[in-house]
Every structure is written in C-alpha cells, then in structure tokens.
C-alpha cells in the first residue's frame, strides 16, 4: 500500500460523503437517509457514492498515465 493510494482512498471517502450528505441526503425520504450507528440503505448508498468517486479517480489516473506516455 503506497501513500499515494491512501491519498486516493481518503479523497474518495471525503468526496463521496460530501456528495451523499450535502447533495443527496436532504432530498431523500427518511427510509433512504442514513441513521448513525445503524446498517441501513442510506449507508449502502453512501458507500456506493464513495466507490463511484474512487472509480473516477482511478480512471483519471489511468488516463493521465496514458497521455504522459504518448509524449
């Protein structure tokens, strides 16, 4: 595990949580809102947001490497 990978994980978690709690959470019905200290559908959606952001980060890194190799 490299420090760069830890930075990517941390950025994905922070950005994913920001998307969930600042953008999605206020408009969700109570059944989709995460309740602290519970495993619920809101937690699954929050996790999915973090995974999607991490995927975008990894795709961006891969694209940047391909562009730099072509120089």
N, C-alpha and C positions, 0 to 999 in steps of 0.2 A: 504494500500500500504506500503510494507516494504522497508527499504533501500536496502536490497538485490535485490528486484525486480527492483528498479530503476537502480542499477548497471547492471543488466541483460539487461534492455532496452537500457541503454547508450552504453553498449558494442555491442549490436546488431546493433544499428544505426551507430556507428563508423565503425564497421567491414563491414556492408552492403554497406555503402557509399564508403569505401575503395575498396571493390570488384568492385562496379559499376564504379567508376571514374578512378581507376588505372588499372583495368584489362579489363573491358568490353567496356568502353566509347571510348577509342582510335580506336577500330576496328569497331565500329558501324557506319552505314551510318547516314547522318545528320538527317534523319527522326526519328531515334531512340535515338538521343542524346538529353539530357535534356537542355532546354534553361532557363536561370534564369527568375524567376517571371512569369512562364507560367505553366499551367497544360497541360502536353503532354505525349506521350507514354514513353519517357525517364524517366519521374517522376514515372510512374507506374512501370517500370522495376526496378528503384532504390528502390521503396517501397517493391517490391517483394523480392529483394535481402535482405533487412533488415528483412523481415518476415521469410525468409528461415533461416537466421543466428539465429534469435531468437528461431525458432523451434529446431535447432540443440543444442542450449544452454539448452533449457528446457529438451530435450531428454537426454542430458548428465547429467543434474542434477538428473533426474529421475533414470537413470542407476546407478549413484553413490550412491543414497539412497538405491536402491535395493541391491547393492553389500555390503554396510555397514550393512544392516540389517541381512545379511547372516552370519556375523562373530560370 
